[in-house]
């Protein structure tokens, strides 16, 4: 049962496979992550059912030291969203890996924007491989969102879990300060720019205090935590991740309860999916 199951540890990893020039790199990355998390691995074969496709996948897996003992192939015969998500549910998957490399046929094929729809609808965490590599390296420069939201602390805990397994020394918690919030608070007695700058500094201080207080209850496992609020007037979380050469961005999953605030959160994730700065993990906190 997936509902109520914590988002980590990653005990079962699934890889959505649709053959293209990056498939070998994605499988290689899955091999590294399966070893790191000591996870069993399921390969969802989204190609049309044929002995040729199954044989090709088996050969690729053997090349990367996968076998019947540590992996499983599920043939769904279609990249349709519902079929991929159904396999994840049936197999109680904790982490789904998708090739989202720019311009790649698989990323486009997962239903035009199929892979984006899977990322938004999945009930497990989703790792979007924007830069799959045959000889992937551990994630050492990890950025995680710090939004004021019930899902954020479980997301930060998931990022800490990954950083610990990857033997990273630190993570960066980044939170965008919205210009709309500053506009509402602006005092007409001062110029807009002056008041906005002052309020921005106050809000940044408040955000750092909030995050420090909330993280008091989290086991940091000796990690250094860098809290970096930033102004959305100047940058986005994608641009921020690029600016520090992040190799993994970790964010909350979108909400599906359509209040106005939830809808804003969904839009944030949808915007991110159009501009992945690096490999990106969407953490689905199934306790909410």
C-alpha positions as CSV (number, residue, x, y, z in Angstrom):
1,X,0.0,0.0,0.0
2,X,1.5,3.4,-1.1
3,X,-0.8,5.8,0.9
4,X,0.8,6.7,4.2
5,X,4.1,5.1,3.3
6,X,7.1,7.5,3.9
7,X,8.7,8.8,0.8
8,X,12.0,7.3,1.8
9,X,14.0,5.0,2.1
10,X,14.1,4.2,-1.6
11,X,13.6,0.4,-1.3
12,X,12.0,-0.1,-4.7
13,X,13.2,1.9,-7.8
14,X,11.4,1.8,-11.1
15,X,12.9,2.9,-14.4
16,X,10.6,3.9,-17.3
17,X,12.4,2.5,-20.4
18,X,11.8,3.7,-24.0
19,X,14.7,3.0,-26.2
20,X,16.8,6.0,-27.4
21,X,20.5,7.0,-27.4
22,X,20.3,7.9,-23.7
23,X,18.7,4.6,-22.5
24,X,22.1,3.0,-21.6
25,X,23.1,6.1,-19.5
26,X,19.7,6.0,-17.7
27,X,20.2,2.3,-16.9
28,X,23.7,3.0,-15.7
29,X,22.5,5.8,-13.4
30,X,19.8,3.4,-12.1
31,X,22.5,0.8,-11.4
32,X,24.5,3.3,-9.3
33,X,21.4,4.5,-7.4
34,X,20.2,0.9,-6.8
35,X,23.6,0.2,-5.2
36,X,23.6,3.4,-3.2
37,X,20.1,2.8,-1.8
38,X,20.4,-1.0,-1.7
39,X,17.1,-1.0,-3.7
40,X,15.5,-3.6,-5.9
41,X,14.9,-2.3,-9.4
42,X,11.9,-2.6,-11.8
43,X,12.2,-1.7,-15.4
44,X,9.0,-0.6,-17.1
45,X,9.3,-1.5,-20.7
46,X,7.1,1.0,-22.5
47,X,7.9,-0.3,-26.0
48,X,5.3,-2.1,-28.0
49,X,5.4,-5.8,-27.0
50,X,7.9,-7.7,-29.1
51,X,10.5,-10.3,-28.5
52,X,13.1,-7.9,-30.1
53,X,12.4,-5.1,-27.6
54,X,12.5,-7.5,-24.6
55,X,15.7,-9.1,-25.8
56,X,17.3,-5.7,-26.3
57,X,16.3,-4.6,-22.8
58,X,17.6,-7.8,-21.3
59,X,21.0,-7.4,-23.0
60,X,21.2,-3.8,-21.8
61,X,20.5,-4.8,-18.3
62,X,23.0,-7.6,-18.3
63,X,25.6,-5.1,-19.5
64,X,25.0,-3.1,-16.4
65,X,25.0,-6.0,-14.0
66,X,21.3,-6.4,-13.6
67,X,19.9,-9.9,-13.4
68,X,16.7,-11.7,-12.4
69,X,18.2,-11.7,-8.9
70,X,18.2,-8.0,-8.4
71,X,15.8,-6.6,-11.0
72,X,12.5,-7.3,-12.8
73,X,11.0,-6.3,-16.2
74,X,7.4,-5.3,-16.5
75,X,6.1,-5.0,-20.0
76,X,3.4,-2.5,-20.3
77,X,3.7,-2.1,-24.0
78,X,2.8,1.6,-24.0
79,X,4.2,4.9,-22.6
80,X,0.6,5.9,-21.6
81,X,0.5,7.7,-18.3
82,X,-2.1,5.4,-16.6
83,X,-0.1,2.3,-17.5
84,X,3.2,3.5,-16.1
85,X,1.5,4.8,-12.9
86,X,-0.4,1.6,-12.5
87,X,2.8,-0.4,-12.5
88,X,4.3,2.0,-9.9
89,X,1.2,1.4,-7.7
90,X,1.1,-2.3,-8.1
91,X,4.9,-2.7,-7.3
92,X,4.8,-0.1,-4.5
93,X,7.5,1.9,-6.1
94,X,9.3,4.5,-4.0
95,X,11.3,6.2,-6.8
96,X,10.5,6.4,-10.5
97,X,13.3,7.4,-12.8
98,X,12.4,9.0,-16.2
99,X,14.7,10.2,-19.0
100,X,13.9,13.9,-19.3
101,X,17.0,14.9,-21.2
102,X,16.5,17.9,-23.4
103,X,15.5,17.2,-27.0
104,X,15.5,13.4,-26.5
105,X,12.8,11.4,-28.2
106,X,11.9,9.5,-25.0
107,X,11.2,12.8,-23.1
108,X,9.0,13.9,-26.0
109,X,7.5,10.5,-26.5
110,X,6.2,10.1,-23.0
111,X,3.0,11.5,-24.4
112,X,4.1,14.7,-26.0
113,X,4.4,16.0,-22.5
114,X,3.7,12.5,-21.1
115,X,6.7,12.5,-18.8
116,X,5.6,15.8,-17.3
117,X,2.2,14.4,-16.7
118,X,3.6,11.4,-15.0
119,X,5.8,13.6,-12.8
120,X,2.7,15.6,-11.7
121,X,0.4,12.6,-11.2
122,X,2.8,10.0,-9.7
123,X,2.1,8.8,-6.1
124,X,5.8,8.1,-5.6
125,X,8.9,10.3,-5.9
126,X,10.1,11.0,-9.4
127,X,13.7,11.5,-10.5
128,X,13.8,13.4,-13.8
129,X,17.2,12.6,-15.5
130,X,18.0,15.8,-17.3
131,X,21.6,14.8,-17.6
132,X,22.0,11.0,-17.6
133,X,25.5,9.8,-17.8
134,X,27.1,6.4,-18.4
135,X,29.5,7.0,-15.5
136,X,27.4,9.0,-13.2
137,X,28.8,10.6,-10.1
138,X,27.4,10.9,-6.6
139,X,25.2,13.9,-6.0
140,X,27.3,16.3,-3.9
141,X,25.8,19.8,-4.7
142,X,22.2,19.3,-3.6
143,X,19.6,22.1,-3.6
144,X,16.2,21.6,-1.9
145,X,13.2,24.0,-1.9
146,X,12.3,25.6,1.4
147,X,8.8,26.8,0.7
148,X,6.5,27.4,3.7
149,X,4.4,24.4,3.1
150,X,3.5,21.2,5.1
151,X,5.3,19.0,2.5
152,X,8.6,20.9,2.8
153,X,10.1,19.3,5.9
154,X,9.5,15.8,4.6
155,X,11.1,16.9,1.3
156,X,14.1,18.3,3.2
157,X,14.3,15.1,5.2
158,X,14.4,13.1,1.9
159,X,17.2,15.4,0.6
160,X,19.1,14.7,3.8
161,X,18.6,11.0,3.3
162,X,20.0,11.2,-0.2
163,X,22.9,13.5,0.8
164,X,23.8,11.0,3.6
165,X,23.7,8.0,1.2
166,X,25.8,10.0,-1.4
167,X,28.3,11.1,1.3
168,X,27.7,14.8,0.5
169,X,29.0,17.3,3.1
170,X,26.1,19.8,2.8
171,X,22.8,20.7,1.2
172,X,21.4,24.1,0.3
173,X,17.8,25.0,1.2
174,X,16.6,27.6,-1.2
175,X,13.4,29.6,-0.9
176,X,12.1,32.2,-3.4
177,X,10.6,35.4,-1.9
178,X,7.6,36.4,-4.0
179,X,7.4,39.9,-5.4
180,X,3.6,39.7,-5.0
181,X,4.0,39.3,-1.2
182,X,6.3,42.4,-1.1
183,X,3.8,44.4,-3.2
184,X,1.0,43.7,-0.8
185,X,3.1,44.8,2.1
186,X,4.5,48.0,0.5
187,X,3.9,51.3,2.4
188,X,2.7,54.1,0.2
189,X,4.6,56.6,2.4
190,X,7.9,55.4,0.9
191,X,9.0,54.9,-2.6
192,X,8.1,51.4,-3.9
193,X,11.7,50.4,-4.5
194,X,13.0,51.5,-1.1
195,X,10.1,49.9,0.8
196,X,10.5,46.7,-1.2
197,X,14.2,46.4,-0.5
198,X,13.6,46.9,3.3
199,X,10.7,44.4,3.3
200,X,12.7,41.9,1.3
201,X,15.5,42.0,3.9
202,X,13.0,41.6,6.7
203,X,11.3,38.6,5.0
204,X,14.6,37.0,4.2
205,X,15.5,37.2,7.9
206,X,12.1,35.8,8.9
207,X,12.5,32.9,6.4
208,X,15.9,31.9,7.7
209,X,14.5,32.0,11.3
210,X,11.5,29.9,10.3
211,X,13.5,27.3,8.5
212,X,16.1,27.0,11.3
213,X,13.3,26.6,13.8
214,X,11.5,23.9,11.8
215,X,14.7,22.0,11.1
216,X,15.4,21.7,14.8
217,X,13.3,18.6,14.9
218,X,15.2,16.9,12.0
219,X,18.2,14.7,12.3
220,X,20.8,16.4,10.0
221,X,23.3,13.4,10.2
222,X,26.1,15.9,10.6
223,X,25.3,17.7,7.3
224,X,26.0,21.4,6.9
225,X,22.8,23.2,6.0
226,X,23.0,26.4,3.9
227,X,19.8,28.4,3.9
228,X,19.6,30.7,0.9
229,X,16.4,32.7,0.4
230,X,16.3,34.5,-2.9
231,X,14.1,37.1,-4.6
232,X,11.9,35.9,-7.3
233,X,12.2,39.4,-8.7
234,X,15.7,38.4,-9.9
235,X,15.7,34.6,-10.3
236,X,13.9,31.3,-10.1
237,X,14.8,28.1,-8.3
238,X,16.0,26.7,-11.6
239,X,18.3,29.7,-12.2
240,X,19.4,29.5,-8.6
241,X,20.3,25.8,-8.9
242,X,22.3,26.6,-12.1
243,X,24.1,29.5,-10.4
244,X,25.7,27.1,-7.9
245,X,26.2,24.3,-10.3
246,X,23.8,22.0,-8.5
247,X,23.8,18.4,-9.7
248,X,20.5,17.6,-8.0
249,X,17.4,19.8,-7.3
250,X,14.9,18.4,-4.8
251,X,11.4,19.9,-4.7
252,X,7.9,19.2,-3.3
253,X,5.4,17.4,-5.4
254,X,2.4,19.4,-6.5
255,X,-0.9,19.4,-4.6
256,X,-4.0,18.1,-6.3
257,X,-6.5,19.9,-4.0
258,X,-7.4,22.9,-6.0
259,X,-7.5,25.7,-3.5
260,X,-5.9,28.9,-4.9
261,X,-2.7,28.2,-2.9
262,X,-2.5,24.6,-4.2
263,X,-3.0,25.8,-7.7
264,X,-0.1,28.2,-7.3
265,X,2.1,25.3,-6.1
266,X,1.1,23.2,-9.1
267,X,2.0,26.1,-11.4
268,X,5.4,26.3,-9.8
269,X,6.1,22.7,-10.5
270,X,4.8,22.9,-14.0
271,X,7.1,25.9,-14.7
272,X,10.0,23.9,-13.3
273,X,9.3,21.0,-15.6
274,X,9.8,23.3,-18.6
275,X,13.2,24.4,-17.4
276,X,15.1,21.6,-15.6
277,X,18.4,23.0,-14.5
278,X,19.9,19.5,-13.6
279,X,18.6,16.1,-12.5
280,X,15.5,16.9,-10.5
281,X,13.8,14.9,-7.8
282,X,10.1,15.6,-7.1
283,X,9.4,14.2,-3.6
284,X,5.9,12.8,-3.1
285,X,5.2,13.0,0.6
286,X,2.6,10.3,0.9
287,X,1.8,11.1,4.5
288,X,-0.1,14.2,3.3
